[in-house]
């Protein structure tokens, strides 16, 4: 269940685009929404000579802080008016990503909902630096909402079709439960998606030639992958979810997923930021990274943790020679 939902805002209209989706989820879940703005102190600088006149005035800092507080209070009042949701303004001070992460841990937030762009606006080619930092560091699910230049009306998120991207690993499966909670709230259906990617496989020391999987190996791998998806789908169906499965085969997992998402247009794409590479990778998994940056869907992501893996949640199936990324 979602009890506390954080919405990071920065004073821009783009950052406010995440509020309607958060309100929709909070209304259905009976959760509280916190609008969180981080005030970054002005840089205290002066000319390097003894006769220098400081260019920093403490009054500027006070005025800037009060402007941030005023905007935040007004935004919270607008969001809460007539929504049926308790919306609390929270003003923090310090490094933006670190402050958001610390506050999320302090209040034990269940979900962070934020726009992928803030002050930089839609002209930025990549997801905003703050959203990027939160995704990389947050220990809880993060929902990334694509901002629109037109305001999104309350009740307009409609997250009723949810695609969960899996790669057969326990890491990728950690996004399943948060995605199911969203689907449960909206009465949504689930599509489980996996991509198979044939690759050359070393069957002897590095100095020896590489062997490629034969037709029999590929057939077995496809069968195993379908069985894996069906096993999960059956469990979700037993829990009352309408579930189907999609198995894609393509040399490029990211391209396959982006093409499928463009065709199917699910309301929400859910995935872990790492799959088979695990949490040892320093960067967001390459496939997850491309889906977040390129796809037009709302994306639910979570950084998986080895601490959450006690026993495999779903039956492990052999790969038999394919590298699967999702």
Rosetta silent file (secondary structure, phi, psi, omega in degrees, C-alpha in Angstrom):
SEQUENCE: XXXXXXXXXXXXXXXXXXXXXXXXXXXXXXXXXXXXXXXXXXXXXXXXXXXXXXXXXXXXXXXXXXXXXXXXXXXXXXXXXXXXXXXXXXXXXXXXXXXXXXXXXXXXXXXXXXXXXXXXXXXXXXXXXXXXXXXXXXXXXXXXXXXXXXXXXXXXXXXXXXXXXXXXXXXXXXXXXXXXXXXXXXXXXXXXXXXXXXXXXXXXXXXXXXXXXXXXXXXXXXXXXXXXXXXXXXXXXXXXXXXXXXXXXXXXXXXXXXXXXXXXXXXXXXXXXXXXXXXXXXXXXXXXXXXXXXXXXXXXXXXXXXXXXXXXXXXXXXXXXXXXXX
SCORE:     score description
SCORE:     0.000 S_00000001
   1 L     0.000  146.462  174.930    0.000    0.000    0.000 S_00000001
   2 L   -95.071  124.434  179.636    1.040    3.572   -0.640 S_00000001
   3 L  -112.411  -41.037 -179.659    0.762    5.754    2.478 S_00000001
   4 E  -128.774  122.949 -178.444    3.127    8.666    1.817 S_00000001
   5 E  -117.719  126.447  178.608    3.849    9.967   -1.680 S_00000001
   6 E   -99.340  137.498  174.348    6.531   12.579   -2.327 S_00000001
   7 E  -124.208  100.413  176.385    6.366   14.978   -5.259 S_00000001
   8 E   -68.284  132.606  178.117    9.616   16.943   -5.726 S_00000001
   9 E  -132.285  158.434 -177.417    8.963   20.399   -7.221 S_00000001
  10 L  -131.884   11.645  179.890   11.282   23.269   -8.106 S_00000001
  11 L    94.252   -0.757 -179.370    8.975   26.211   -8.741 S_00000001
  12 L  -101.940  152.818  175.539    8.539   25.517  -12.448 S_00000001
  13 H   -60.051  -32.157 -179.711    5.298   24.585  -14.255 S_00000001
  14 H   -62.451  -43.020 -178.106    7.060   21.483  -15.587 S_00000001
  15 H   -66.171  -27.870 -179.846    7.679   20.093  -12.100 S_00000001
  16 H   -73.354  -14.222 -179.079    4.007   20.595  -11.223 S_00000001
  17 L   -64.909  -16.910  178.771    2.971   18.257  -14.038 S_00000001
  18 L   -81.734  -15.350 -173.210    3.641   15.305  -11.727 S_00000001
  19 H   -64.061  -47.029 -178.592    1.074   16.461   -9.164 S_00000001
  20 H   -56.459  -42.282  179.266   -2.140   15.184  -10.865 S_00000001
  21 H   -63.271  -41.676  178.570   -0.774   11.632  -11.158 S_00000001
  22 H   -63.846  -39.729  179.297    0.296   11.693   -7.506 S_00000001
  23 H   -65.824  -40.307  178.232   -3.129   12.975   -6.455 S_00000001
  24 H   -59.490  -47.346 -179.591   -4.879   10.236   -8.434 S_00000001
  25 H   -64.846  -44.612 -178.379   -2.808    7.541   -6.743 S_00000001
  26 H   -63.524  -39.463 -179.541   -3.165    9.132   -3.307 S_00000001
  27 H   -62.333  -43.711 -179.018   -6.943    9.478   -3.673 S_00000001
  28 H   -73.172  -32.465 -176.488   -7.340    5.797   -4.515 S_00000001
  29 H   -92.150  -10.243 -174.373   -4.848    4.619   -1.900 S_00000001
  30 L    69.378   33.466 -176.025   -5.910    6.988    0.888 S_00000001
  31 L   -97.751  165.101  173.885   -2.362    8.323    0.989 S_00000001
  32 E   -99.123  141.102  177.292   -0.895   11.684    1.916 S_00000001
  33 E  -107.274  132.848  173.060    1.015   13.739   -0.647 S_00000001
  34 E  -112.236  121.090  170.279    4.016   15.851    0.291 S_00000001
  35 E   -86.176  118.796 -173.217    5.136   18.564   -2.112 S_00000001
  36 E  -115.657  121.901  174.800    8.852   18.839   -1.452 S_00000001
  37 E  -120.102  135.244  179.625   10.981   21.737   -2.583 S_00000001
  38 E  -105.533  118.212  176.919   14.676   21.963   -1.832 S_00000001
  39 E   -85.871  122.533  177.976   16.048   25.457   -1.402 S_00000001
  40 L   -94.850  116.549 -178.358   19.659   25.658   -2.534 S_00000001
  41 L   -56.046  143.838  177.369   21.491   28.387   -0.558 S_00000001
  42 L   -64.615  147.807 -178.512   22.944   31.202   -2.602 S_00000001
  43 L   -71.485  125.320 -179.341   26.676   31.026   -3.201 S_00000001
  44 L   -86.804  100.074 -176.009   28.551   33.162   -0.673 S_00000001
  45 L  -129.260  155.400  176.169   31.210   34.881   -2.762 S_00000001
  46 L  -148.810  167.295  176.532   33.244   38.088   -2.574 S_00000001
  47 L   -69.645  148.155 -170.890   36.046   39.801   -4.447 S_00000001
  48 L   -79.921   11.021  179.202   39.482   38.389   -3.514 S_00000001
  49 L  -108.752  160.331 -178.878   41.022   41.626   -2.203 S_00000001
  50 L   -63.582  -29.993 -178.423   40.872   43.131    1.279 S_00000001
  51 L   -87.759    6.442 -175.069   39.089   46.171   -0.105 S_00000001
  52 L   -65.550  146.603  174.498   36.571   44.023   -1.875 S_00000001
  53 L   -97.574  120.913 -178.102   32.910   44.738   -1.475 S_00000001
  54 L   -56.259  140.647  176.372   31.016   41.482   -0.846 S_00000001
  55 L   -98.675    5.046  178.384   28.633   40.536   -3.619 S_00000001
  56 L  -109.544  129.570  178.111   26.642   38.383   -1.236 S_00000001
  57 L  -119.535  120.896 -179.553   23.952   39.950    0.915 S_00000001
  58 H   -54.437  -26.525  179.365   22.357   37.778    3.651 S_00000001
  59 H   -65.225  -31.422  177.330   19.089   39.557    2.947 S_00000001
  60 H   -61.752  -43.469 -179.028   19.071   37.975   -0.512 S_00000001
  61 H   -61.024  -44.270 -179.576   19.195   34.550    1.054 S_00000001
  62 H   -63.630  -44.283 -179.913   16.295   35.354    3.361 S_00000001
  63 H   -64.272  -41.483 -179.408   14.211   36.787    0.518 S_00000001
  64 H   -63.765  -42.464  179.067   14.975   33.806   -1.717 S_00000001
  65 H   -62.958  -42.171 -179.157   14.010   31.358    1.017 S_00000001
  66 H   -67.907  -35.935  176.206   10.736   33.181    1.670 S_00000001
  67 H   -64.277  -40.694  177.451    9.886   33.215   -2.033 S_00000001
  68 H   -63.218  -42.796  179.935   10.439   29.459   -2.171 S_00000001
  69 H   -64.067  -42.519 -178.849    8.255   28.978    0.891 S_00000001
  70 H   -64.047  -46.589  179.533    5.485   31.192   -0.501 S_00000001
  71 H   -61.242  -43.204 -177.890    5.420   29.420   -3.852 S_00000001
  72 H   -63.342  -45.085  179.428    5.423   26.008   -2.171 S_00000001
  73 H   -61.658  -40.589  179.395    2.560   26.867    0.174 S_00000001
  74 H   -67.564  -40.779  179.529    0.498   28.194   -2.723 S_00000001
  75 H   -64.139  -41.061  178.781    1.214   25.114   -4.857 S_00000001
  76 H   -65.371  -39.724  179.259    0.191   22.796   -2.003 S_00000001
  77 H   -64.996  -41.989  178.433   -3.016   24.774   -1.452 S_00000001
  78 H   -63.120  -43.222 -177.483   -3.870   24.593   -5.169 S_00000001
  79 H   -66.734  -39.143 -176.743   -3.189   20.862   -5.286 S_00000001
  80 H   -78.384  -23.888 -175.173   -5.201   20.087   -2.192 S_00000001
  81 L   -61.721  115.585  176.319   -8.219   22.243   -3.033 S_00000001
  82 L    71.342    7.244 -176.869  -11.110   19.956   -3.908 S_00000001
  83 L   -88.892  -19.542 -174.912   -8.880   16.933   -4.413 S_00000001
  84 L    74.980   12.190 -178.525   -9.889   15.042   -1.304 S_00000001
  85 L  -120.678  138.338  173.902   -6.202   14.475   -0.603 S_00000001
  86 L   -76.746  118.822 -178.875   -4.106   15.885    2.210 S_00000001
  87 E  -117.624  117.478 -176.302   -1.261   17.805    0.552 S_00000001
  88 E  -109.956  132.036  175.080    1.529   19.022    2.825 S_00000001
  89 E   -82.587  137.365  178.245    4.267   21.477    1.784 S_00000001
  90 E  -131.950  119.504  179.071    7.787   20.538    2.837 S_00000001
  91 E  -108.067  121.270  178.455   10.688   22.961    2.381 S_00000001
  92 E  -112.708  170.967  179.518   14.189   21.535    2.687 S_00000001
  93 E  -141.333  133.659  178.645   17.590   23.140    2.311 S_00000001
  94 L   136.045 -156.680  175.962   20.805   21.751    0.887 S_00000001
  95 L   -66.390  134.551 -170.963   21.834   19.549   -2.009 S_00000001
  96 H   -63.188  -56.345 -175.454   18.687   18.676   -3.943 S_00000001
  97 H   -64.909  -44.607 -179.749   19.144   14.938   -4.522 S_00000001
  98 H   -63.276  -40.269 -179.686   20.690   14.249   -1.122 S_00000001
  99 H   -66.462  -42.304  178.574   17.987   16.229    0.666 S_00000001
 100 H   -63.253  -43.542 -179.475   15.196   14.439   -1.196 S_00000001
 101 H   -64.356  -43.938 -179.440   16.707   11.039   -0.488 S_00000001
 102 H   -64.272  -41.817 -179.708   17.217   11.794    3.208 S_00000001
 103 H   -67.940  -39.836  178.376   13.668   13.117    3.587 S_00000001
 104 H   -59.933  -39.217  177.736   12.190   10.126    1.760 S_00000001
 105 H   -70.001  -39.411 -177.701   13.978    7.834    4.199 S_00000001
 106 H   -62.794  -43.849 -177.677   12.951    9.916    7.219 S_00000001
 107 L   -91.826    0.825 -179.042    9.231    9.809    6.414 S_00000001
 108 L    54.052   52.189 -179.405    9.470    6.279    4.980 S_00000001
 109 L   -63.243  142.932 -179.967    7.879    7.377    1.705 S_00000001
 110 L   -90.760  -23.716 -174.145    6.332    4.597   -0.358 S_00000001
 111 E  -156.452  141.627  172.227    6.555    6.334   -3.726 S_00000001
 112 E  -114.734  125.276  178.988    8.213    9.333   -5.354 S_00000001
 113 E  -116.974  123.289 -176.560    6.338   10.897   -8.284 S_00000001
 114 E  -150.408  156.438  175.997    8.186   13.506  -10.292 S_00000001
 115 E   -75.808  149.043  179.137    8.454   15.148  -13.659 S_00000001
 116 L   -77.936  -10.668  176.189   11.370   14.139  -15.847 S_00000001
 117 L  -135.494  146.420  174.461   12.167   17.809  -16.486 S_00000001
 118 L  -122.391 -113.433 -175.678   12.119   20.827  -14.254 S_00000001
 119 L   -62.169  -29.466 -179.755   13.686   24.194  -14.868 S_00000001
 120 L   -68.805  -21.115  177.360   15.459   22.945  -17.993 S_00000001
 121 H    70.967 -171.005 -175.431   12.101   22.277  -19.615 S_00000001
 122 H   -74.190   -7.886 -178.778   11.435   20.032  -22.560 S_00000001
 123 H   -72.201  -16.443 -179.826   14.429   21.335  -24.491 S_00000001
 124 L   -72.926  135.955 -177.634   16.712   19.007  -22.537 S_00000001
 125 L   -77.906  -24.288 -176.821   17.603   15.869  -24.452 S_00000001
 126 L  -110.981  166.221  173.876   18.043   13.781  -21.302 S_00000001
 127 L   -62.720  148.819 -175.523   15.915   13.273  -18.224 S_00000001
 128 L   -55.645  149.746 -175.350   16.499   16.122  -15.806 S_00000001
 129 H   -60.701  -35.904  178.922   19.569   15.879  -13.604 S_00000001
 130 H   -68.650  -46.686  177.838   17.500   15.807  -10.407 S_00000001
 131 H   -59.270  -41.950  179.146   15.210   13.049  -11.702 S_00000001
 132 H   -60.796  -45.279 -179.934   18.280   11.176  -12.878 S_00000001
 133 H   -66.004  -38.969  179.471   19.934   11.511   -9.465 S_00000001
 134 H   -65.928  -43.325  179.644   16.811   10.437   -7.588 S_00000001
 135 H   -60.460  -40.823 -177.260   16.381    7.356   -9.782 S_00000001
 136 H   -72.576  -25.452 -172.883   19.989    6.345   -9.200 S_00000001
 137 H  -112.370  -20.202 -173.488   19.907    6.810   -5.432 S_00000001
 138 L   -68.035  142.134  178.838   16.341    6.245   -4.232 S_00000001
 139 L  -101.995   23.864 -178.918   15.611    3.088   -2.277 S_00000001
 140 L  -146.256  165.545 -178.281   11.932    3.170   -3.197 S_00000001
 141 E   -62.060  142.983  177.795    9.864    3.209   -6.402 S_00000001
 142 E  -124.869  126.033  176.760   10.062    6.372   -8.494 S_00000001
 143 E  -102.531  121.191 -178.896    7.369    7.301  -11.013 S_00000001
 144 E  -101.732  119.556 -176.800    8.615    9.540  -13.819 S_00000001
 145 E  -106.267  127.426  176.354    5.904   11.601  -15.506 S_00000001
 146 L   -73.037  120.830 -179.957    6.486   13.195  -18.901 S_00000001
 147 L   -72.976  149.141  176.991    5.484   16.843  -18.606 S_00000001
 148 L  -118.775  150.012  178.889    3.134   18.343  -21.153 S_00000001
 149 L   -71.943  -16.797  173.716    2.934   21.990  -22.040 S_00000001
 150 L   -98.873  139.266  179.248   -0.807   21.768  -21.394 S_00000001
 151 L   -58.560  140.899  176.713   -1.945   21.198  -17.787 S_00000001
 152 L   -89.939  122.217 -177.728   -2.975   17.630  -17.021 S_00000001
 153 L   -68.826  153.222  175.936   -6.464   17.592  -15.465 S_00000001
 154 L   -59.498  140.968 -178.233   -7.112   15.851  -12.163 S_00000001
 155 L    80.692    7.405 -174.260   -8.132   12.280  -12.734 S_00000001
 156 L   -97.064    0.841 -176.941   -6.330   12.255  -16.057 S_00000001
 157 L   -72.002  -41.768  173.178   -3.475    9.873  -15.344 S_00000001
 158 L    48.930   56.115 -176.901   -5.548    6.749  -16.077 S_00000001
 159 L   -83.819   73.641 -171.517   -2.831    4.187  -15.364 S_00000001
 160 L  -105.535  -12.614  174.142   -4.960    1.248  -16.467 S_00000001
 161 E  -124.041  119.934 -173.145   -2.555   -0.692  -18.681 S_00000001
 162 E  -119.898  121.692  175.786    0.744   -1.607  -17.043 S_00000001
 163 E  -101.671  123.007  178.752    3.682   -3.196  -18.859 S_00000001
 164 E  -106.596  119.092 -178.744    6.236   -4.875  -16.575 S_00000001
 165 E   -91.316  125.570 -177.374    9.634   -5.435  -18.192 S_00000001
 166 E  -127.159  157.894  175.197   11.471   -8.532  -16.951 S_00000001
 167 L  -130.126   10.230  178.538   14.685  -10.310  -17.850 S_00000001
 168 L    91.642   -0.066 -177.903   14.342  -13.501  -15.810 S_00000001
 169 L  -103.730  154.351  175.205   16.434  -12.287  -12.874 S_00000001
 170 H   -60.130  -29.694  179.151   15.387  -11.693   -9.233 S_00000001
 171 H   -62.714  -47.860 -177.798   16.616   -8.112   -9.626 S_00000001
 172 H   -65.798  -27.465 -177.084   14.164   -7.317  -12.406 S_00000001
 173 H   -74.064  -12.605 -177.775   11.320   -8.922  -10.436 S_00000001
 174 L   -67.877  -15.324  178.015   11.612   -6.399   -7.589 S_00000001
 175 L   -84.593  -11.010 -172.732    9.494   -3.942   -9.577 S_00000001
 176 H   -60.971  -50.223 -175.042    6.574   -6.400   -9.794 S_00000001
 177 H   -64.717  -45.289  175.396    4.906   -5.639   -6.451 S_00000001
 178 H   -59.793  -38.281  178.539    4.976   -1.803   -6.791 S_00000001
 179 H   -65.803  -39.345  178.478    3.595   -2.155  -10.329 S_00000001
 180 H   -64.301  -35.614  179.009    0.846   -4.457   -9.100 S_00000001
 181 H   -63.848  -40.853  176.817   -0.141   -1.914   -6.463 S_00000001
 182 H   -64.256  -45.848  179.757   -0.627    0.742   -9.142 S_00000001
 183 H   -61.392  -39.320  179.705   -2.606   -1.685  -11.290 S_00000001
 184 H   -62.532  -43.375 -178.141   -4.740   -2.679   -8.306 S_00000001
 185 H   -63.074  -39.237 -175.485   -5.618    0.936   -7.526 S_00000001
 186 H   -96.787    2.545 -176.368   -6.682    1.711  -11.099 S_00000001
 187 L    64.523   35.822 -172.885   -8.225   -1.669  -11.886 S_00000001
 188 L   -88.787  163.812  175.890   -5.541   -2.064  -14.516 S_00000001
 189 E   -98.781  158.453 -176.204   -4.339   -4.996  -16.576 S_00000001
 190 E  -116.486  135.649  169.374   -0.793   -6.343  -16.609 S_00000001
 191 E  -121.506  121.011  177.342    1.419   -7.248  -19.564 S_00000001
 192 E   -91.686  126.210 -173.663    4.653   -9.080  -18.763 S_00000001
 193 E  -123.229  132.591  175.621    7.331   -8.352  -21.375 S_00000001
 194 E  -137.579  145.388  179.563   10.652  -10.093  -21.920 S_00000001
 195 E  -115.677  130.994  173.061   13.209   -9.775  -24.705 S_00000001
 196 E  -100.316  133.292 -178.392   15.430  -12.614  -25.914 S_00000001
 197 E  -128.368  104.959  177.686   18.740  -11.590  -27.477 S_00000001
 198 E   -62.640  142.261  177.909   20.867  -14.241  -29.195 S_00000001
 199 L  -150.866  160.859  177.101   24.604  -13.794  -28.659 S_00000001
 200 E   -71.790  147.264 -174.098   27.809  -15.741  -29.157 S_00000001
 201 E  -126.117  129.318  174.887   28.775  -17.879  -26.211 S_00000001
 202 L   -73.214  125.562  177.616   32.265  -18.918  -25.051 S_00000001
 203 L  -114.342    6.491 -179.481   32.380  -22.698  -24.627 S_00000001
 204 L  -154.074  175.829 -179.781   36.134  -22.877  -24.109 S_00000001
 205 L   -52.025  157.906 -175.834   38.967  -20.636  -22.858 S_00000001
 206 L   -53.684  -30.409 -177.936   39.126  -17.111  -24.337 S_00000001
 207 L   -72.623  -16.326 -178.110   41.848  -18.060  -26.792 S_00000001
 208 L   -87.739  160.175  178.647   39.565  -20.638  -28.386 S_00000001
 209 L   -62.551  156.703  176.877   36.860  -19.843  -30.967 S_00000001
 210 L   -90.348  145.028  177.071   33.375  -18.909  -29.819 S_00000001
 211 E  -105.774  144.488  179.966   30.421  -21.177  -30.444 S_00000001
 212 E  -101.399  146.420  178.024   26.992  -19.887  -31.401 S_00000001
 213 L   -62.837  136.297  179.476   23.754  -21.353  -30.045 S_00000001
 214 L   -86.424 -179.864 -176.186   22.182  -23.747  -32.516 S_00000001
 215 H   -60.185  -36.042  179.008   18.535  -23.948  -33.486 S_00000001
 216 H   -65.367  -41.273  177.961   17.859  -26.466  -30.733 S_00000001
 217 H   -62.355  -44.339 -178.395   19.339  -24.179  -28.073 S_00000001
 218 H   -63.614  -39.568  179.483   17.290  -21.234  -29.311 S_00000001
 219 H   -65.324  -41.363  178.816   14.107  -23.290  -29.281 S_00000001
 220 H   -65.898  -40.393  178.920   14.752  -24.451  -25.734 S_00000001
 221 H   -63.201  -42.423  178.260   15.529  -20.913  -24.630 S_00000001
 222 H   -62.434  -42.271  178.615   12.335  -19.613  -26.171 S_00000001
 223 H   -62.561  -43.721  179.491   10.375  -22.376  -24.457 S_00000001
 224 H   -63.130  -41.908 -178.541   12.027  -21.608  -21.113 S_00000001
 225 H   -65.859  -41.188  177.878   11.351  -17.883  -21.482 S_00000001
 226 H   -65.141  -39.084  179.264    7.698  -18.458  -22.297 S_00000001
 227 H   -64.593  -39.967  178.212    7.371  -20.825  -19.346 S_00000001
 228 H   -59.783  -48.979  179.460    8.946  -18.222  -17.076 S_00000001
 229 H   -64.159  -40.055 -179.626    6.472  -15.544  -18.168 S_00000001
 230 H   -65.373  -37.481  178.313    3.550  -17.959  -17.951 S_00000001
 231 H   -59.889  -47.139  179.631    4.518  -18.965  -14.409 S_00000001
 232 H   -66.583  -43.355 -179.271    4.440  -15.352  -13.255 S_00000001
 233 H   -59.872  -41.596  179.499    1.275  -14.606  -15.228 S_00000001
 234 H   -62.728  -40.338  178.909   -0.507  -17.550  -13.626 S_00000001
 235 H   -65.708  -39.005  179.214    0.414  -16.355  -10.158 S_00000001
 236 H   -69.877  -37.727  177.242   -0.826  -12.858  -10.914 S_00000001
 237 H   -61.854  -39.824  178.182   -4.046  -14.232  -12.407 S_00000001
 238 H   -64.240  -23.645  177.566   -4.622  -16.198   -9.194 S_00000001
 239 L   -89.865    2.735  174.019   -4.329  -12.891   -7.347 S_00000001
 240 L    99.565    6.594 -179.439   -7.076  -11.389   -9.481 S_00000001
 241 L   -92.086  138.542  171.017   -5.053   -9.492  -12.100 S_00000001
 242 L   -77.826  117.593 -169.469   -5.842   -9.621  -15.804 S_00000001
 243 E  -133.385  137.532  168.996   -2.474  -10.650  -17.216 S_00000001
 244 E  -133.261  171.926 -175.662   -0.957  -11.436  -20.590 S_00000001
 245 E  -128.811  151.360  176.952    2.597  -12.028  -21.754 S_00000001
 246 E  -136.469  125.225  175.879    4.771  -10.816  -24.617 S_00000001
 247 E  -114.753  118.621 -179.404    8.051  -12.437  -25.662 S_00000001
 248 E  -107.036  147.773  174.722   10.166  -10.417  -28.087 S_00000001
 249 E  -126.336  120.861 -175.678   13.249  -11.599  -29.973 S_00000001
 250 L  -163.417  145.516  177.584   15.622   -8.936  -31.242 S_00000001
 251 L   -62.650  -28.288 -179.082   19.382   -8.238  -31.333 S_00000001
 252 L  -116.056  106.604 -179.905   18.780   -4.939  -29.497 S_00000001
 253 H   -57.870  -42.353 -177.662   16.619   -5.211  -26.346 S_00000001
 254 H   -63.646  -44.941 -179.524   16.199   -1.449  -26.071 S_00000001
 255 H   -64.488  -41.430  179.599   15.094   -1.053  -29.674 S_00000001
 256 H   -61.201  -43.848 -178.786   12.688   -3.984  -29.387 S_00000001
 257 H   -67.801  -43.550 -179.164   11.104   -2.553  -26.268 S_00000001
 258 H   -63.686  -39.389  177.997   10.849    0.981  -27.620 S_00000001
 259 H   -66.224  -41.388  179.533    9.197   -0.256  -30.825 S_00000001
 260 H   -65.900  -42.016  179.074    6.754   -2.394  -28.846 S_00000001
 261 H   -63.597  -37.083  178.354    5.941    0.478  -26.475 S_00000001
 262 H   -65.065  -37.089 -179.425    5.322    2.758  -29.440 S_00000001
 263 H   -75.840  -45.141 -172.472    2.895    0.245  -30.910 S_00000001
 264 H   -87.403  -28.330  177.816    1.070   -0.791  -27.747 S_00000001
 265 L    51.492   56.557  174.745    1.150    2.524  -25.854 S_00000001
 266 L   -66.837  155.473 -179.711    0.673    1.205  -22.290 S_00000001
 267 L   -71.666  -30.456 -176.553   -0.200    3.817  -19.680 S_00000001
 268 E  -141.730  136.087  173.923    2.672    2.771  -17.418 S_00000001
 269 E  -112.251  124.282 -177.916    5.990    0.999  -17.978 S_00000001
 270 E  -115.969  132.861 -178.978    7.484   -0.638  -14.887 S_00000001
 271 E  -160.899  154.191  171.211   11.055   -1.888  -14.674 S_00000001
 272 E   -81.825  151.503 -179.007   14.023   -2.235  -12.365 S_00000001
 273 L   -76.748  -12.453  173.207   16.986   -0.016  -13.147 S_00000001
 274 L  -136.835  147.428  175.371   19.233   -3.086  -13.191 S_00000001
 275 L  -120.976 -108.781 -176.780   18.568   -6.619  -14.273 S_00000001
 276 L   -64.737  -25.654  178.645   21.126   -9.287  -14.862 S_00000001
 277 L   -70.967  -18.516  177.414   23.965   -6.851  -14.242 S_00000001
 278 H    70.350 -173.139 -176.988   22.746   -6.432  -10.679 S_00000001
 279 H   -80.536   -2.628  178.794   23.499   -3.546   -8.371 S_00000001
 280 H   -69.819  -20.484  179.735   27.237   -3.810   -8.990 S_00000001
 281 L   -72.066  137.126 -177.741   26.820   -1.655  -12.088 S_00000001
 282 L   -80.191  -25.852 -177.553   27.556    1.986  -11.431 S_00000001
 283 L  -104.262  160.220  172.276   25.261    3.300  -14.147 S_00000001
 284 L   -58.406  138.865  178.402   21.585    2.755  -14.731 S_00000001
 285 L   -48.658  138.915 -171.521   21.153   -0.388  -16.805 S_00000001
 286 H   -59.579  -38.688 -179.520   21.498    0.532  -20.457 S_00000001
 287 H   -68.848  -47.628  178.249   18.066   -0.769  -21.463 S_00000001
 288 H   -58.952  -41.031 -178.998   16.279    0.911  -18.557 S_00000001
 289 H   -60.112  -44.936 -178.464   18.180    4.099  -19.273 S_00000001
 290 H   -69.191  -38.662  179.156   17.040    4.198  -22.916 S_00000001
 291 H   -64.170  -41.824  179.648   13.432    3.412  -22.074 S_00000001
 292 H   -64.267  -38.073 -173.561   13.353    6.214  -19.494 S_00000001
 293 H   -84.234  -28.013 -169.808   14.897    8.735  -21.844 S_00000001
 294 H  -108.616  -39.569 -174.401   13.167    7.897  -25.110 S_00000001
 295 L   -66.842  153.801 -178.802    9.760    6.337  -24.484 S_00000001
 296 L   -92.533    2.378 -175.258    6.768    8.615  -24.152 S_00000001
 297 L   -86.315  160.123  166.074    5.136    6.638  -21.342 S_00000001
 298 E   -67.809  136.882 -173.520    4.968    7.271  -17.634 S_00000001
 299 E  -122.560  132.501  173.939    7.681    5.050  -16.152 S_00000001
 300 E  -108.223  119.298 -177.125    7.829    3.346  -12.759 S_00000001
 301 E  -127.547  157.672  175.358   11.379    2.376  -11.810 S_00000001
 302 E  -149.731  137.798  175.908   13.128    1.011   -8.770 S_00000001
 303 L   -81.048  114.105 -175.784   16.767    0.423   -7.944 S_00000001
 304 L   -71.049  156.294 -177.842   16.908   -3.249   -6.938 S_00000001
 305 L  -130.679  140.551  175.849   18.693   -4.366   -3.813 S_00000001
 306 H   -66.569  -24.283 -179.890   20.366   -7.643   -2.924 S_00000001
 307 H   -66.228  -24.752 -178.636   18.883   -7.219    0.556 S_00000001
 308 H   -83.160  -10.245 -178.137   15.404   -7.734   -0.874 S_00000001
 309 L   -96.238  100.572  176.190   16.314  -11.106   -2.386 S_00000001
 310 L   -96.188  -56.267  171.499   15.822  -13.777    0.271 S_00000001
 311 L  -134.659  151.802  179.088   14.521  -16.550   -1.985 S_00000001
 312 L   -56.671  132.391 -179.748   13.611  -16.278   -5.642 S_00000001
 313 L   -72.755  -32.610 -179.218   10.054  -15.016   -5.940 S_00000001
 314 L  -127.293  158.130 -175.796    9.494  -16.899   -9.165 S_00000001
 315 L   -60.069  131.075  176.406   10.895  -20.129  -10.523 S_00000001
 316 L   -81.287  135.299 -179.844   14.353  -19.752  -12.026 S_00000001
 317 L  -121.383  143.772 -178.017   14.679  -21.174  -15.491 S_00000001
 318 L   -66.351  147.507  178.840   17.938  -21.927  -17.348 S_00000001
 319 L   -88.720  -31.406  175.589   19.059  -19.509  -20.051 S_00000001
 320 L    54.109   31.977  168.869   20.975  -22.075  -22.107 S_00000001
 321 L   113.068   10.283  174.177   22.957  -19.536  -24.062 S_00000001
 322 E  -117.010  142.632  173.897   21.048  -16.297  -24.543 S_00000001
 323 E   -94.159  117.968 -174.955   21.820  -13.016  -22.917 S_00000001
 324 L  -111.585  124.976  179.064   18.519  -11.530  -21.842 S_00000001
 325 L  -125.932  140.694  176.555   18.193   -7.880  -20.967 S_00000001
 326 L  -151.775    0.000    0.000   15.060   -5.992  -20.045 S_00000001
